[in-house]
Amino acid sequence: MAQVVFSSWEGKIVDNRSGEAAEGVSLKLKLPETYLSEGKVGAFMGWDGVVVMEKDTDVVAMAAEYMKRVQEKHCCGKCTPGKRATKVLQDSLARIVAGQGKEEDLQIMEELTSLLEQCKCTLCMTSAVPVFHTLQYFRDDYLAYINGQRTPSPAKSYRDKLTAPCMDKCPAHIDIPAYIEEIKELRYTDALSTIRRNMPIAAVCGRVCPHPCEKACRRALVDEPVSIMVLKRVASDHEWMHHHTPPLVPKPSTGKKIMVVGAGPAGLTCAYYLALEGHQVKIIDMLSEPGGTVAVGIPDYRMPRHLLQREADIVASLGVEIEYGVKLGRDVSLRELKEQYDAVFLGTGAFKSKPMGVEGEDQGYDGFSPGGIHYLRAVALGQPIETPKRVVVVGGGNTAIDCVRVALREGAEESILVYRRTRKEMPAEPYEVDDAEEENVKFEFLRNPTRLVTENNRVVGVEVIKMELGEPDESGRRSPQPVPGSEYVIPCELVIPAIGQDPDLDYLGEDDFGIKQTRWKSIVTKGGTMMTDCEGVFAGGDCEYGAMTVVVAVGHGRRAARAMHRYLTEGNAYLDDEDAMEDLVNQFGVFNDKENVGILGGLHREHQPKVNGAERATNYEEIELAMPESQAVAEAERCLRCYRVGMVAVN
């Protein structure tokens, strides 16, 4: 358990320099004890203070190195207050560490507070915070330098990281403030290039991402979060609508051959970054088109498939071969792929529906769907499937919402969603629930199915029992409890369970190198590298994590591609500093929902145009339209550019 000698984080002072160190967990500071294999973490310095874990850490030398990197590496230089203040701090700290400092240097540095308050963004302002804390709480150390009683004792190494609350919460860690700034300056091509450094499928994530970044937007502490997801779409739409070709040039060929299994978000992402590195990549997919769950699990009114195809075409333009209709475990074995390729990435998704656990679901009744993802896939691929007049969907997530809305488009006169909790507890995006309601979907909340009602081997209804919310469960949600004797029947001709999906790992046979699985039937990977227990075989996305989001799969695909590149070129899959610092900062946490931002609000969020009303449920045309670029610029101007710099000292 990590120990803390001193902490000024978030203004809460913990000083154990003269006694026993306190446990970091008890202080809600989640810093690791070691950094990669380099050594122990001596201290962390960043936007909200200083945390010292090793008593002999030279805090003054660390402050000097920190401000040097802030000024020379991260300060944008676009505003005079930030540029001048950080330069004064850098020079003053350098003089002190060199033994040429004076006490007036300390006073000069402390007087920079008012100047830093005038900065264009928060980078320089927050980067000065830990320095001011060291001046206040480690003043004797500064005086020892000034009086010639101390010489520098720097850490073995320092590692720094530029971040922001939104960047940290994004599983792909896109430089969000940068691309928003570029949109504000009408530089849409540059904005898309910035996005593509971490995410190659902006058209997809600009439409169907659950945007966790917006939950960590500091603007929301003032009025409303910036519309980060839609601005991503604006950059992507600009390229598509203007028929631009992405300026992508792969590096020279390495001669290495890689197989990617699955053309979903994880697989496309992995292939994209590996191809850019000069590797020869081939993708196989069991479907007849790219996109995986996005293609056949997200309806066209949310994610038009021609744009998904365009994203796959961009990946193919890098020299990536994509072969459809090939299923791992049926048409080819993992052993064959391992023998034929230098590395393999498994991005096979989660296509197996979870059972409801109700009486009669395993009897093969007509009118009982194998699962929500199966229903959506059959509709998307034009397979023969009948949608009757009255449909019941069970579940509360986005897949369940998609099912009830698709059922209306497929001719259902009444589409009913049954969920065992209340609307407030639904995991589906609130705006998706609103859209379903606008389209006349009916909701039966606090209801849970108990059995299928059938006649002549065909579903004619589903019996449900009323529920009431009890005490919160482990996740903090109140557990639903059945109300005895409250059962009743909802008449219907089709029941679609949509309560979750699991990976289908039947392709992993006993002779497939012993790749380990979790008890949730997902693939085990090691050390954040996305490599399995079988050397050279990597995995990511839903098959590794369980059914999650598009942006998580993208983050996995990029992380895997980076580790695979090192494996192919150096013979070892390992985390580099970028990976390690992403993980360290993410574990530490950047967003503070209790922060007093200190600015006036009132600039409300811009919304993209939308097709409203129940009439949209008669077709699959996209219902959320492109945001006009003039409106996007106005929205981009609401961004506070909440950059932060963190640095760790490794002893």
C-alpha positions as CSV (number, residue, x, y, z in Angstrom):
1,M,0.0,0.0,0.0
2,A,1.4,3.4,-1.1
3,Q,2.5,5.6,1.8
4,V,2.3,9.4,1.8
5,V,4.8,11.5,3.6
6,F,3.3,14.9,2.6
7,S,0.3,16.0,0.6
8,S,-1.1,19.4,-0.2
9,W,-3.5,17.9,-2.8
10,E,-6.8,19.8,-3.2
11,G,-5.7,22.1,-0.3
12,K,-5.9,19.3,2.3
13,I,-2.6,19.3,4.1
14,V,-1.2,16.0,5.4
15,D,2.3,16.4,6.8
16,N,4.0,13.3,8.2
17,R,7.6,14.4,7.5
18,S,8.4,14.1,11.2
19,G,6.6,10.8,11.8
20,E,5.0,7.8,10.2
21,A,3.7,8.1,6.7
22,A,0.0,7.8,6.1
23,E,-1.6,5.4,3.7
24,G,-2.5,7.0,0.3
25,V,-5.8,5.1,0.0
26,S,-7.0,6.6,3.3
27,L,-6.3,10.0,1.8
28,K,-8.1,9.1,-1.5
29,L,-4.8,9.4,-3.4
30,K,-4.4,6.5,-5.8
31,L,-0.7,6.7,-6.7
32,P,1.3,3.5,-7.5
33,E,4.3,2.6,-5.4
34,T,6.4,2.0,-8.4
35,Y,6.7,3.4,-11.9
36,L,7.0,0.6,-14.5
37,S,10.2,-1.2,-13.6
38,E,12.3,1.9,-13.2
39,G,11.9,2.4,-9.4
40,K,9.8,3.8,-6.6
41,V,7.5,6.8,-7.1
42,G,9.1,9.5,-5.0
43,A,6.6,12.3,-5.5
44,F,3.9,13.6,-7.8
45,M,3.5,17.3,-8.7
46,G,0.6,18.6,-10.6
47,W,-2.4,20.9,-11.0
48,D,-3.7,20.6,-7.4
49,G,-0.6,20.4,-5.3
50,V,2.3,18.1,-4.3
51,V,2.2,14.5,-3.0
52,V,5.5,13.2,-1.5
53,M,5.9,9.5,-1.0
54,E,9.6,9.2,-0.4
55,K,11.0,11.3,2.4
56,D,14.4,12.0,0.7
57,T,12.8,13.4,-2.5
58,D,14.4,16.7,-3.4
59,V,11.2,18.8,-3.8
60,V,13.0,22.0,-4.8
61,A,14.9,20.2,-7.6
62,M,11.7,18.6,-8.7
63,A,9.9,21.9,-8.8
64,A,12.7,23.4,-10.9
65,E,12.4,20.5,-13.4
66,Y,8.6,20.6,-13.4
67,M,8.5,24.3,-14.3
68,K,11.2,23.9,-16.9
69,R,9.1,21.3,-18.7
70,V,5.9,23.4,-18.3
71,Q,7.6,26.4,-19.8
72,E,9.6,24.8,-22.6
73,K,7.4,21.8,-23.5
74,H,3.7,22.6,-22.7
75,C,3.2,26.4,-22.5
76,C,1.5,27.4,-25.8
77,G,2.9,30.9,-25.6
78,K,-0.4,32.4,-26.9
79,C,-0.9,34.7,-23.9
80,T,1.6,37.0,-22.3
81,P,0.6,36.3,-18.6
82,G,1.2,32.5,-18.9
83,K,4.4,32.8,-21.0
84,R,6.0,35.5,-18.8
85,A,5.0,34.0,-15.5
86,T,6.2,30.5,-16.2
87,K,9.5,31.9,-17.6
88,V,10.0,33.9,-14.4
89,L,9.3,30.8,-12.3
90,Q,11.6,28.6,-14.4
91,D,14.5,31.1,-14.2
92,S,14.1,31.7,-10.5
93,L,14.0,28.0,-9.7
94,A,17.0,27.4,-11.9
95,R,19.0,30.0,-10.1
96,I,18.1,28.7,-6.7
97,V,19.0,25.1,-7.6
98,A,22.2,26.3,-9.1
99,G,23.2,28.0,-5.8
100,Q,22.7,31.5,-7.1
101,G,19.3,32.3,-5.6
102,K,18.3,35.0,-3.2
103,E,15.4,35.3,-0.8
104,E,13.8,38.0,-3.0
105,D,13.4,35.3,-5.6
106,L,10.9,33.6,-3.4
107,Q,9.0,36.8,-3.0
108,I,9.0,37.5,-6.7
109,M,7.6,34.0,-7.4
110,E,4.9,34.3,-4.9
111,E,3.8,37.7,-6.3
112,L,3.0,36.1,-9.7
113,T,-0.4,34.9,-8.6
114,S,-2.4,37.9,-9.9
115,L,-0.6,37.7,-13.3
116,L,-1.4,34.0,-13.7
117,E,-5.1,34.7,-13.1
118,Q,-5.1,36.6,-16.5
119,C,-4.0,33.5,-18.5
120,K,-5.8,32.5,-21.6
121,C,-6.3,28.9,-20.3
122,T,-5.7,27.0,-17.1
123,L,-2.4,25.3,-18.0
124,C,0.1,27.8,-16.7
125,M,-2.2,28.9,-13.9
126,T,-2.6,25.3,-12.5
127,S,1.0,24.4,-13.2
128,A,2.1,27.2,-10.8
129,V,0.0,25.7,-7.9
130,P,2.4,23.0,-6.9
131,V,5.3,25.4,-7.0
132,F,3.5,27.8,-4.7
133,H,2.8,24.9,-2.4
134,T,6.5,24.0,-2.2
135,L,7.3,27.7,-1.5
136,Q,4.8,27.6,1.4
137,Y,5.4,24.1,2.9
138,F,9.1,23.5,2.0
139,R,10.5,26.9,2.6
140,D,13.3,25.6,4.7
141,D,14.5,23.6,1.8
142,Y,14.6,26.7,-0.4
143,L,16.5,28.6,2.2
144,A,19.0,25.8,2.5
145,Y,19.7,26.2,-1.2
146,I,19.9,29.9,-1.0
147,N,22.2,29.8,2.0
148,G,24.5,27.3,0.3
149,Q,23.7,24.5,2.7
150,R,22.3,22.2,0.1
151,T,23.1,20.9,-3.4
152,P,20.7,19.3,-5.8
153,S,19.7,15.6,-5.3
154,P,17.5,15.0,-8.3
155,A,15.4,11.9,-8.8
156,K,16.7,9.1,-11.1
157,S,14.1,10.3,-13.7
158,Y,11.1,12.5,-14.1
159,R,8.1,11.7,-16.3
160,D,5.6,14.4,-17.2
161,K,2.1,14.3,-18.8
162,L,-0.2,16.9,-20.4
163,T,-3.8,16.1,-19.6
164,A,-7.2,17.7,-19.0
165,P,-10.3,16.4,-17.1
166,C,-12.0,15.6,-20.4
167,M,-8.9,13.9,-21.9
168,D,-8.4,11.8,-18.8
169,K,-12.0,10.5,-18.9
170,C,-11.9,9.7,-22.6
171,P,-10.8,6.1,-22.9
172,A,-9.0,7.0,-26.1
173,H,-7.3,10.0,-24.4
174,I,-7.9,12.4,-27.3
175,D,-6.4,15.9,-27.0
176,I,-9.9,17.4,-26.7
177,P,-9.0,21.0,-25.9
178,A,-6.7,21.0,-29.0
179,Y,-9.2,19.9,-31.5
180,I,-11.9,22.2,-30.1
181,E,-9.5,25.1,-30.3
182,E,-8.8,24.2,-34.0
183,I,-12.5,24.1,-34.7
184,K,-12.9,27.5,-33.1
185,E,-10.2,28.7,-35.5
186,L,-12.0,27.1,-38.5
187,R,-9.1,24.6,-38.9
188,Y,-11.3,21.5,-39.4
189,T,-8.7,19.4,-41.2
190,D,-6.2,20.1,-38.3
191,A,-8.9,19.2,-35.8
192,L,-9.6,15.9,-37.5
193,S,-5.8,15.2,-37.6
194,T,-5.6,15.8,-33.9
195,I,-8.5,13.4,-33.3
196,R,-7.0,10.7,-35.5
197,R,-3.8,10.7,-33.4
198,N,-5.9,8.7,-30.9
199,M,-9.1,7.7,-32.7
200,P,-9.4,6.8,-36.4
201,I,-13.2,6.5,-36.5
202,A,-14.4,10.0,-35.7
203,A,-17.6,9.7,-37.7
204,V,-18.6,6.9,-35.5
205,C,-17.6,8.3,-32.1
206,G,-19.0,11.7,-33.2
207,R,-22.4,10.0,-33.2
208,V,-22.7,7.0,-30.8
209,C,-20.1,7.6,-28.2
210,P,-21.5,7.9,-24.6
211,H,-19.1,10.8,-24.2
212,P,-17.8,10.2,-20.7
213,C,-15.5,13.2,-21.4
214,E,-18.5,15.5,-21.1
215,K,-19.2,14.2,-17.6
216,A,-15.7,15.6,-16.7
217,C,-16.1,18.9,-18.4
218,R,-15.4,21.8,-16.0
219,R,-17.8,24.0,-18.0
220,A,-20.6,21.9,-16.5
221,L,-19.6,23.2,-13.1
222,V,-20.6,26.7,-14.4
223,D,-23.5,26.0,-16.8
224,E,-23.5,23.1,-19.2
225,P,-20.8,20.8,-20.6
226,V,-19.2,21.5,-23.9
227,S,-20.7,19.4,-26.7
228,I,-17.5,17.5,-27.2
229,M,-18.9,14.5,-29.1
230,V,-20.8,16.6,-31.6
231,L,-17.8,18.8,-32.3
232,K,-15.9,15.6,-33.1
233,R,-18.5,14.8,-35.7
234,V,-18.3,18.4,-37.1
235,A,-14.6,17.8,-37.9
236,S,-15.4,14.4,-39.5
237,D,-18.4,15.7,-41.4
238,H,-16.3,18.6,-42.8
239,E,-13.9,16.1,-44.5
240,W,-16.7,13.9,-45.8
241,M,-18.9,16.7,-47.1
242,H,-16.0,18.4,-48.8
243,H,-14.8,15.1,-50.4
244,H,-11.4,15.5,-48.8
245,T,-8.9,12.6,-48.7
246,P,-7.2,12.0,-45.4
247,P,-3.5,12.9,-45.6
248,L,-2.3,9.5,-44.3
249,V,1.1,8.1,-45.3
250,P,2.3,4.8,-43.8
251,K,5.9,4.3,-42.8
252,P,8.2,2.0,-44.9
253,S,7.3,-1.6,-44.8
254,T,8.6,-3.6,-41.8
255,G,7.9,-7.0,-43.4
256,K,5.8,-8.1,-40.5
257,K,2.4,-9.7,-41.0
258,I,-0.5,-9.2,-38.6
259,M,-3.9,-10.7,-38.5
260,V,-6.8,-8.7,-36.9
261,V,-9.9,-10.7,-36.1
262,G,-12.9,-8.5,-36.2
263,A,-13.7,-5.3,-38.2
264,G,-15.4,-3.6,-35.3
265,P,-14.1,-0.5,-33.6
266,A,-11.3,-2.3,-31.8
267,G,-10.1,-4.2,-34.9
268,L,-10.3,-1.2,-37.2
269,T,-8.4,1.0,-34.8
270,C,-5.7,-1.6,-34.2
271,A,-5.3,-2.2,-37.9
272,Y,-5.1,1.6,-38.6
273,Y,-2.3,2.3,-36.3
274,L,-0.3,-0.9,-37.2
275,A,-0.6,0.0,-40.9
276,L,0.7,3.5,-40.3
277,E,3.8,1.9,-38.7
278,G,4.4,0.0,-41.9
279,H,3.2,-3.4,-40.9
280,Q,1.2,-5.6,-43.4
281,V,-2.3,-6.1,-41.8
282,K,-5.2,-8.2,-42.8
283,I,-8.6,-8.1,-41.1
284,I,-11.1,-11.0,-41.2
285,D,-14.7,-10.6,-40.0
286,M,-17.7,-13.0,-39.8
287,L,-20.1,-10.4,-41.1
288,S,-20.5,-9.2,-44.7
289,E,-19.6,-5.6,-43.9
290,P,-17.4,-3.6,-41.5
291,G,-18.3,-2.2,-38.1
292,G,-19.1,-5.2,-35.9
293,T,-21.7,-4.4,-33.3
294,V,-21.8,-0.8,-34.5
295,A,-23.0,-2.0,-38.0
296,V,-25.5,-4.5,-36.9
297,G,-26.3,-3.4,-33.4
298,I,-26.8,0.3,-33.8
299,P,-29.5,1.3,-36.2
300,D,-28.9,3.5,-39.2
301,Y,-31.0,6.4,-37.7
302,R,-28.2,6.7,-35.2
303,M,-25.2,5.6,-37.2
304,P,-25.5,5.6,-41.0
305,R,-23.7,2.6,-42.3
306,H,-22.3,4.3,-45.4
307,L,-20.2,6.5,-43.1
308,L,-19.1,3.4,-41.2
309,Q,-18.1,1.9,-44.5
310,R,-16.2,5.1,-45.3
311,E,-14.2,4.7,-42.1
312,A,-13.3,1.1,-43.1
313,D,-12.3,2.3,-46.6
314,I,-9.9,4.8,-45.0
315,V,-8.3,2.0,-43.0
316,A,-8.1,-0.1,-46.2
317,S,-6.5,2.8,-48.1
318,L,-3.4,2.3,-45.8
319,G,-2.9,-1.1,-47.4
320,V,-5.0,-3.1,-45.0
321,E,-6.8,-6.1,-46.6
322,I,-10.3,-6.8,-45.2
323,E,-12.0,-10.1,-45.9
324,Y,-15.6,-10.6,-44.9
325,G,-17.6,-13.7,-44.2
326,V,-14.7,-15.5,-42.4
327,K,-15.4,-16.6,-38.9
328,L,-12.7,-17.6,-36.5
329,G,-13.3,-21.2,-35.2
330,R,-15.5,-22.1,-38.2
331,D,-13.4,-21.1,-41.3
332,V,-10.0,-20.8,-39.7
333,S,-8.5,-21.7,-36.4
334,L,-6.4,-19.5,-34.1
335,R,-3.6,-22.0,-34.3
336,E,-3.5,-21.5,-38.1
337,L,-3.4,-17.7,-37.7
338,K,-0.7,-18.0,-35.1
339,E,1.4,-20.1,-37.5
340,Q,0.9,-17.8,-40.5
341,Y,1.2,-14.3,-38.9
342,D,3.8,-12.6,-36.7
343,A,1.1,-11.4,-34.4
344,V,-2.7,-11.7,-34.0
345,F,-5.2,-9.3,-32.5
346,L,-8.6,-10.6,-31.3
347,G,-11.3,-8.1,-31.5
348,T,-14.3,-10.4,-31.8
349,G,-16.8,-8.3,-29.8
350,A,-19.7,-9.6,-27.7
351,F,-22.5,-11.1,-29.7
352,K,-23.9,-13.6,-27.2
353,S,-27.1,-12.4,-25.4
354,K,-27.4,-13.0,-21.7
355,P,-30.4,-15.2,-20.7
356,M,-33.3,-13.6,-18.9
357,G,-33.6,-16.5,-16.4
358,V,-37.4,-16.8,-16.8
359,E,-39.6,-19.9,-17.2
360,G,-40.0,-21.0,-20.8
361,E,-37.2,-19.1,-22.5
362,D,-35.3,-22.2,-23.4
363,Q,-38.3,-24.0,-25.0
364,G,-37.8,-22.6,-28.5
365,Y,-41.2,-20.9,-28.6
366,D,-42.1,-18.9,-31.7
367,G,-42.1,-15.2,-30.7
368,F,-39.2,-15.4,-28.4
369,S,-36.0,-13.8,-29.7
370,P,-32.6,-15.1,-28.8
371,G,-31.6,-11.6,-27.8
372,G,-31.6,-7.9,-28.6
373,I,-28.4,-8.0,-30.5
374,H,-29.7,-10.9,-32.6
375,Y,-32.9,-9.0,-33.5
376,L,-31.0,-5.9,-34.4
377,R,-28.5,-7.8,-36.5
378,A,-31.3,-9.7,-38.4
379,V,-33.0,-6.4,-39.2
380,A,-29.7,-4.7,-40.2
381,L,-28.7,-7.5,-42.6
382,G,-32.2,-7.9,-44.1
383,Q,-32.6,-11.4,-42.8
384,P,-36.1,-12.9,-42.8
385,I,-37.6,-11.8,-39.5
386,E,-41.2,-10.9,-38.7
387,T,-42.0,-8.1,-36.3
388,P,-45.6,-8.5,-35.1
389,K,-48.0,-5.8,-34.0
390,R,-47.2,-6.0,-30.3
391,V,-43.6,-6.3,-29.0
392,V,-42.1,-6.4,-25.5
393,V,-38.4,-5.7,-25.0
394,V,-36.8,-6.4,-21.6
395,G,-33.9,-4.3,-20.5
396,G,-32.8,-0.8,-19.7
397,G,-29.6,-0.2,-21.7
398,N,-29.0,1.3,-25.1
399,T,-29.5,-2.0,-26.9
400,A,-33.0,-2.3,-25.3
401,I,-33.8,1.2,-26.4
402,D,-32.6,0.5,-29.9
403,C,-34.8,-2.6,-30.1
404,V,-38.0,-0.9,-29.1
405,R,-37.4,1.9,-31.6
406,V,-36.4,-0.5,-34.4
407,A,-39.6,-2.5,-33.7
408,L,-41.7,0.5,-34.5
409,R,-39.8,1.1,-37.7
410,E,-40.4,-2.6,-38.6
411,G,-44.1,-2.2,-38.3
412,A,-45.0,-2.8,-34.6
413,E,-48.1,-0.9,-33.6
414,E,-47.1,-1.1,-29.9
415,S,-43.5,-1.4,-28.7
416,I,-43.2,-1.8,-24.9
417,L,-40.0,-1.6,-22.8
418,V,-40.1,-3.5,-19.5
419,Y,-37.4,-2.5,-16.9
420,R,-37.1,-3.7,-13.4
421,R,-36.0,-0.3,-12.0
422,T,-37.1,3.2,-12.6
423,R,-36.3,5.5,-15.5
424,K,-33.7,7.2,-13.3
425,E,-31.7,4.0,-12.9
426,M,-31.7,3.1,-16.6
427,P,-28.1,2.7,-18.0
428,A,-29.3,3.9,-21.4
429,E,-28.3,7.5,-22.4
430,P,-31.1,9.8,-21.1
431,Y,-31.5,11.4,-24.5
432,E,-32.0,8.0,-26.1
433,V,-34.8,7.4,-23.7
434,D,-36.3,10.8,-24.5
435,D,-36.1,10.0,-28.2
436,A,-37.9,6.6,-27.7
437,E,-40.6,8.4,-25.7
438,E,-41.1,10.9,-28.5
439,E,-41.5,8.0,-30.9
440,N,-44.4,6.6,-28.7
441,V,-42.5,3.8,-27.1
442,K,-44.3,2.6,-24.0
443,F,-42.5,2.0,-20.7
444,E,-43.3,-0.4,-18.0
445,F,-41.0,0.5,-15.1
446,L,-40.5,-1.5,-11.9
447,R,-41.6,-4.6,-13.7
448,N,-39.7,-7.9,-14.1
449,P,-40.6,-10.9,-16.3
450,T,-41.4,-14.1,-14.5
451,R,-42.5,-16.4,-17.4
452,L,-43.5,-16.6,-21.0
453,V,-47.2,-17.1,-21.7
454,T,-47.8,-19.3,-24.7
455,E,-50.5,-21.0,-26.8
456,N,-49.8,-23.7,-29.4
457,N,-46.0,-23.3,-28.9
458,R,-46.2,-19.5,-29.6
459,V,-45.7,-16.5,-27.3
460,V,-49.0,-14.6,-26.6
461,G,-47.7,-12.6,-23.6
462,V,-45.2,-12.3,-20.9
463,E,-46.0,-12.4,-17.2
464,V,-44.3,-9.7,-15.1
465,I,-44.2,-9.0,-11.4
466,K,-44.2,-5.5,-9.9
467,M,-41.0,-4.4,-8.2
468,E,-40.0,-1.9,-5.5
469,L,-36.6,-0.4,-4.9
470,G,-34.9,-1.6,-1.8
471,E,-31.4,-0.8,-0.4
472,P,-28.5,0.2,-2.7
473,D,-26.4,-2.7,-4.2
474,E,-22.7,-2.7,-4.6
475,S,-22.8,-0.3,-7.5
476,G,-24.9,2.2,-5.5
477,R,-28.1,1.5,-7.3
478,R,-31.1,0.5,-5.2
479,S,-31.9,-3.1,-5.6
480,P,-35.3,-4.0,-7.0
481,Q,-37.4,-6.4,-4.8
482,P,-40.5,-8.2,-6.1
483,V,-43.9,-7.4,-4.6
484,P,-45.6,-10.7,-3.7
485,G,-48.8,-11.4,-5.5
486,S,-48.5,-8.6,-8.0
487,E,-48.1,-10.6,-11.2
488,Y,-50.0,-9.8,-14.3
489,V,-49.7,-10.5,-18.0
490,I,-48.6,-8.1,-20.8
491,P,-50.1,-9.4,-24.1
492,C,-47.6,-9.6,-27.0
493,E,-46.5,-11.7,-29.9
494,L,-42.7,-11.1,-29.6
495,V,-40.4,-10.9,-26.5
496,I,-36.9,-9.6,-27.0
497,P,-34.5,-10.0,-24.0
498,A,-31.9,-7.2,-24.1
499,I,-30.3,-7.3,-20.7
500,G,-26.7,-7.6,-21.8
501,Q,-24.2,-9.4,-24.0
502,D,-21.2,-11.7,-23.5
503,P,-18.3,-12.5,-25.7
504,D,-18.6,-15.7,-27.7
505,L,-15.2,-17.4,-27.2
506,D,-16.1,-20.8,-28.6
507,Y,-13.2,-20.4,-31.1
508,L,-10.8,-20.9,-28.2
509,G,-10.3,-24.6,-28.2
510,E,-8.2,-26.6,-25.7
511,D,-5.3,-26.6,-28.2
512,D,-5.3,-22.8,-28.6
513,F,-2.3,-22.1,-26.4
514,G,-4.2,-21.9,-23.1
515,I,-5.5,-18.4,-23.4
516,K,-7.1,-17.6,-20.0
517,Q,-10.7,-16.4,-19.6
518,T,-12.4,-14.6,-16.8
519,R,-15.5,-16.0,-15.0
520,W,-17.5,-13.6,-17.3
521,K,-16.1,-15.4,-20.3
522,S,-13.9,-12.6,-21.5
523,I,-10.2,-12.9,-22.5
524,V,-7.5,-12.2,-19.9
525,T,-4.7,-9.8,-20.9
526,K,-1.6,-8.9,-19.1
527,G,-0.1,-5.7,-17.6
528,G,-2.1,-3.3,-19.7
529,T,-0.3,-4.4,-22.9
530,M,-3.4,-6.2,-24.2
531,M,-1.3,-9.4,-24.8
532,T,-2.8,-12.7,-23.7
533,D,-1.0,-15.5,-22.0
534,C,-0.1,-16.7,-25.5
535,E,2.9,-14.7,-26.8
536,G,2.0,-12.7,-29.9
537,V,-1.7,-13.0,-29.4
538,F,-3.4,-9.8,-28.3
539,A,-7.1,-9.0,-27.5
540,G,-9.2,-5.9,-26.9
541,G,-12.7,-4.4,-27.0
542,D,-15.7,-6.3,-25.8
543,C,-14.1,-9.7,-26.0
544,E,-11.5,-8.6,-23.5
545,Y,-13.6,-6.2,-21.3
546,G,-17.1,-7.5,-21.7
547,A,-19.8,-5.5,-23.6
548,M,-18.8,-1.9,-23.2
549,T,-18.7,1.2,-25.4
550,V,-17.3,2.1,-28.8
551,V,-14.7,4.5,-27.3
552,V,-13.4,1.8,-24.9
553,A,-12.9,-0.5,-27.8
554,V,-11.1,2.3,-29.7
555,G,-8.8,2.9,-26.7
556,H,-8.1,-0.9,-26.5
557,G,-7.3,-1.1,-30.2
558,R,-4.8,1.8,-30.1
559,R,-3.2,0.5,-26.9
560,A,-2.8,-3.0,-28.4
561,A,-1.4,-1.6,-31.7
562,R,1.3,0.3,-29.8
563,A,2.2,-2.7,-27.7
564,M,2.1,-5.0,-30.8
565,H,4.5,-2.6,-32.7
566,R,7.0,-2.8,-29.9
567,Y,6.6,-6.6,-29.8
568,L,7.2,-6.9,-33.5
569,T,10.1,-4.5,-33.7
570,E,11.8,-5.1,-30.3
571,G,10.6,-8.6,-29.4
572,N,8.9,-7.4,-26.2
573,A,5.3,-6.1,-25.5
574,Y,5.6,-3.5,-22.8
575,L,4.1,-0.2,-21.6
576,D,6.1,2.9,-22.6
577,D,6.0,6.2,-20.8
578,E,2.9,7.4,-22.7
579,D,0.9,4.4,-21.6
580,A,2.2,4.4,-18.1
581,M,1.5,8.1,-17.5
582,E,-2.0,7.7,-19.0
583,D,-2.6,5.0,-16.5
584,L,-1.0,6.8,-13.6
585,V,-2.9,10.1,-14.2
586,N,-6.2,8.2,-14.8
587,Q,-5.8,6.3,-11.6
588,F,-5.0,9.5,-9.8
589,G,-8.0,11.4,-11.3
590,V,-8.1,14.8,-12.9
591,F,-11.7,16.1,-12.6
592,N,-12.8,17.6,-9.3
593,D,-16.6,17.9,-9.3
594,K,-16.4,20.1,-6.1
595,E,-14.1,22.7,-7.7
596,N,-15.2,26.3,-7.7
597,V,-14.3,27.3,-11.2
598,G,-14.6,31.0,-10.4
599,I,-16.1,32.3,-13.6
600,L,-19.6,33.5,-14.5
601,G,-21.8,31.1,-16.5
602,G,-24.7,31.7,-18.8
603,L,-23.3,30.5,-22.1
604,H,-25.6,27.7,-22.9
605,R,-24.7,24.6,-24.9
606,E,-25.4,24.6,-28.6
607,H,-27.4,21.6,-29.9
608,Q,-27.3,20.0,-33.3
609,P,-30.5,20.1,-35.4
610,K,-32.8,17.1,-35.0
611,V,-35.7,15.5,-36.7
612,N,-38.5,15.6,-34.1
613,G,-41.7,13.8,-33.6
614,A,-43.1,10.3,-34.0
615,E,-43.1,10.5,-37.8
616,R,-39.4,9.8,-37.8
617,A,-40.1,6.3,-36.5
618,T,-41.4,5.4,-40.0
619,N,-37.9,5.3,-41.5
620,Y,-34.2,4.9,-40.9
621,E,-33.0,8.3,-41.9
622,E,-30.5,9.8,-39.5
623,I,-32.4,11.8,-36.9
624,E,-29.5,13.9,-35.5
625,L,-28.3,16.2,-38.3
626,A,-25.0,17.9,-38.8
627,M,-24.3,20.9,-36.6
628,P,-23.7,24.0,-38.8
629,E,-20.1,25.0,-38.6
630,S,-21.0,28.5,-37.5
631,Q,-22.8,27.0,-34.6
632,A,-19.9,24.7,-33.9
633,V,-17.6,27.6,-33.6
634,A,-19.8,29.2,-31.1
635,E,-19.9,26.0,-29.1
636,A,-16.1,25.6,-29.3
637,E,-15.7,29.1,-27.8
638,R,-17.3,27.8,-24.5
639,C,-14.3,25.5,-24.0
640,L,-12.2,26.6,-21.0
641,R,-9.0,24.8,-22.3
642,C,-8.6,23.0,-18.9
643,Y,-5.0,21.7,-19.5
644,R,-3.1,20.3,-16.6
645,V,0.5,19.1,-16.3
646,G,1.5,16.3,-14.0
647,M,5.0,15.0,-13.3
648,V,6.2,12.0,-11.3
649,A,9.7,11.7,-9.7
650,V,11.1,8.1,-9.9
651,N,13.7,7.3,-7.4
